[in-house]
């Protein structure tokens, strides 16, 4: 809960700091990577544990591309097998939920490119953990791009 609250506060304060004194932030062209901290479920289960990583491309001072992927704590990519047990779908509801959260990663990345910032990007139902990791990873990547 503390990580979620911290991310929420940073999300609300970052835009204010970027436009402080009427100055817009400018980004240097290039490719930047950012990573979130590792999320660990408060209930002690492994469900959803892991971290997110974005790779953002800045061209002509604007975000032109973004790739967002999530990983298990051990560094394994959360892909089409995410939510399976021993290579099979043991619980269809759990698998579908895991895959819905995984699919949201591409949507978050697409919205960032369309919006040019985190402003106006809301969490997708069922993918809130991924959203929080996304916001943190984007903030970390863009911090390295600020001129």
ABEGO torsion letter per residue (X at the ends): XAAAAAAAAAAAAAAAAAABGGBBBBBBBEBBBBBBBBBBBAAGBABGBEBBBBBBBBBGGBBABBBBBBBBAAGBBBBAABGBBGGBBABAAAAAAAAAAAAAAAAAAAAAAAAGBABGBBBBBGAAAAAAAAAAAAAAAAAAABX
